[in-house]
Amino acid sequence: MARAAADALRPLAAARGVALEFDAVGSHDALVDPDQLRQVIDNLVRNAIDATPAGGRVGLSLRSGSREQVLEISDTGHGISADHLPKIFDLYFTTKTHGTGVGLAVAHQIVTAHGGTIEVESEPGAGTRMTVRLPRDGGGHGRG
């Protein structure tokens, strides 16, 4: 599913001159709603592509732990300023001229509903890394 999501976004990345790399290691089973997880990946990767100038790189990696799946999206973009960082998952918060401020809020809501977390590391001028951690057992939540 993550590979298919990355493949679907390659044309967008290529049109912007951004390399989109995908890497997966281990078994990738987790009890998640596949459509919702695809939406999370789509929102996070689109934001990374938007934040990355031509010639930059966006990475999507998937790692398996004994209790969780870890999805990491990193970019070599402009980063998020310290004063914006606490607000990025707030509904309707955006720094984009044509953004709605819905994508990250929805991604956060979906991940939380699945018993997971999103961690953000960002340095202005050096890029951003978003790490999604999802429990392999579904976090006690159903697929719906």
C-alpha positions in Angstrom: 0.0 0.0 0.0 2.8 2.5 0.9 4.6 1.6 -2.3 1.5 2.2 -4.4 0.9 5.5 -2.7 4.5 6.6 -3.4 4.2 5.4 -7.0 1.0 7.4 -7.5 2.8 10.6 -6.3 5.9 10.1 -8.4 4.5 12.2 -11.4 3.8 15.1 -9.0 7.3 14.9 -7.6 8.9 14.6 -11.0 6.9 17.6 -12.3 8.3 19.7 -9.5 11.9 18.4 -10.0 11.9 16.5 -6.7 13.2 12.9 -6.3 10.8 10.6 -4.5 12.5 7.6 -2.9 10.8 4.6 -1.3 12.4 2.1 1.0 10.7 -0.8 3.0 12.3 -3.3 5.3 10.6 -6.1 7.1 7.0 -7.4 7.3 4.4 -4.7 7.0 1.3 -6.0 8.6 -0.8 -3.7 10.8 -4.5 -3.5 11.5 -5.3 -0.3 9.8 -7.9 1.0 7.4 -6.0 0.8 4.1 -7.9 3.8 2.5 -7.3 5.9 5.6 -3.6 5.0 5.7 -3.3 5.8 2.0 -4.8 9.3 2.8 -2.2 9.8 5.6 0.6 8.9 3.3 -0.8 11.0 0.4 -1.2 14.1 2.7 2.3 13.8 4.3 4.1 13.1 1.0 2.3 15.9 -0.8 3.2 18.4 1.9 6.8 17.2 1.7 6.9 17.6 -2.1 5.3 21.1 -1.8 8.0 22.1 0.8 10.9 20.8 -1.3 12.5 22.9 -4.0 13.5 21.5 -7.4 16.6 19.3 -7.1 15.6 18.2 -3.6 14.6 14.8 -2.2 11.6 13.3 -0.5 12.0 10.0 1.2 9.3 7.6 2.3 10.4 4.6 4.3 8.5 1.8 6.1 10.1 -0.2 8.9 8.7 -3.0 11.0 9.2 -3.4 14.7 7.9 -6.1 17.0 5.0 -4.0 18.2 4.7 -1.2 15.6 5.0 -0.2 12.1 7.0 3.0 11.5 6.4 5.1 8.5 8.8 8.0 7.9 8.5 10.8 5.5 11.5 13.1 5.2 12.3 16.0 2.9 15.1 18.4 2.1 12.7 21.3 2.0 12.6 24.7 3.8 11.6 23.2 7.1 9.0 24.4 9.6 9.7 27.4 11.8 9.6 26.9 15.6 6.6 29.2 16.1 4.6 27.2 13.5 5.5 23.7 14.7 3.0 23.5 17.6 0.2 24.5 15.2 0.7 22.3 12.1 -1.9 19.7 13.1 -4.5 22.4 13.9 -7.5 22.3 11.6 -7.3 25.2 9.0 -3.7 26.2 10.0 -1.7 26.7 6.9 1.3 28.7 5.7 0.6 27.9 2.0 -0.9 30.6 -0.3 -3.5 28.1 -1.7 -3.6 25.6 1.2 -6.7 24.7 3.3 -5.0 23.6 6.5 -6.9 20.3 6.4 -4.4 17.7 5.3 -2.2 17.5 8.3 -5.1 17.8 10.7 -6.9 14.8 9.0 -3.7 12.8 8.9 -3.2 13.4 12.6 -6.8 12.4 13.4 -6.5 9.2 11.4 -3.3 8.1 13.0 -4.6 8.9 16.5 -7.8 6.9 15.8 -5.6 3.9 14.9 -3.8 4.2 18.2 -0.7 5.8 16.7 1.4 8.9 16.9 3.0 11.4 14.5 6.3 12.9 15.6 7.8 15.9 13.8 11.4 17.0 13.6 12.2 20.1 11.5 14.9 22.5 11.1 14.3 25.7 9.0 16.4 25.5 5.9 17.3 21.8 6.4 14.0 19.9 6.0 11.5 18.0 7.9 11.0 14.4 9.1 7.5 13.1 10.1 7.5 9.7 11.8 4.2 7.9 12.0 4.1 5.0 14.5 1.2 2.6 14.3 0.7 -0.4 16.6 0.7 -3.7 14.7 -2.4 -4.9 16.7 -4.4 -1.8 15.6 -4.1 -0.1 19.0 -7.4 -1.7 20.1 -9.3 0.1 17.4 -11.3 -1.5 14.6 -10.7 -1.0 10.9 -13.6 1.4 10.5 
